[in-house]
Amino acid sequence: MQIFHQLADIPPNFGHTVATIGNFDGVHRGHQLVIAEVVERARSLGIKSLAITFEPHPARVLRPDTVLPLITPLTEKLALLATTDIDAVIVLPFTKDFSHMSARAFAAEILQKGLSVKELYEGENFRFGHHAEGDVNSLETLGRELGFNVSVYAPRSIRGQAISSSRIRQLISEGDVSHVRALLGHPYAIAATPAPGRGYGTRYTVPTINLAPYSELLPANGVYITTMTIGEDACSETFDAVTNVGNRPTFGADSFTVESHLLNFHPVSLGEQTPLTLTFLKRLRDEKRWPNPEALREQIGRDVAASKRYFSLCRVVALKPRSGHPQPASAAR
């Protein structure tokens, strides 16, 4: 997947495109379905498929006093888009000046001239241009005038429930990570680094890792079954984990942290800048104040036991042959 950060980055020979515009926060199942249609249509026409997105999120420029934590910051969003088979993504800088561009100017200067759009796929609630003056009806009119077709689609849904980034944010903030997984089409995960100043050395020998402060969206305070991936690419290792998100009220201080206990731990190389990916699989319970540290330790033991049962069951299910016939050993790994 090619990534462009401004119109000037587009090669002169890039050619016509089939495109879709969106913030793609979470790259959820609705996004995935639309992008799949864009990719298929572009291939049938022999031209490039393109996702058009913005950085920062427009809400952070238009409503700076409103906090909008993201499901997926830009790096993670691009990594997820790269799994969709889209040919290219352009990340347009969203500024105050950019927000003042009229709907007509956006269609003519960005879509027609800058990106050579031949077909555009857009949701029925799409708004664009200064003060959101443009809608899909004006987009279709401008497309006919400027030489590109517009395909309008209804919101995608699962079991009658619309899939949207705002709904997914709400579910994450409530801690419902199992439901979130169904809407995203992949588990909810955050990318971070270890908490600074905790004395991490070259070889880390304690099975508990605290995350550095994280400014984007976190699940509601509570205890979760998770996995923790340490490092990246071929050098990474993934551990089963139990994670507490919250303030550790048993100890009487407001000390918010995201703390993961690694279940199948062995010493690993870990520094303060080591990439970590924490993936949330299931919520176990709310955070609560225990009468003493011993009661907390007993509950942690129950949390660990529940998590181990969860991972054991997952592995049994994953090893079951789907067709009723035995799997070769290579397929069962």
Buried (B, 14 or more C-beta within 10 A) or exposed (E): BBEBEEEEEBEEEBEBBBBBBBBBBBBBBBBBBBBBBBBEBBBEBEBBBBBBBBBBBBBBBEEEEEEBBBBBBBEBBBEBBEEBBBBBBBBBEBEEEBBEBBBBEBBBBBBBEBBBBBBBBBBEEBBBBBEEEBBBEBBBBBBEEBEBEBBBBEEBEBEEEEBBBEBBBEBBEBBBBBBBBBBBBBBBBBBBBBBEEEEBEEEBEEBBBBBBEBEBBBBBBBBBBBBBBBBEEEEBBBBBBBBBBBBBBBEEEEEEBBBBBBBEBEEBBBEEEBBBBBBBBBBBBEBEEBEEEEEBEEBBEEBBEBBBEBBEEEEEEEEEEEEEEEEEEEEEE
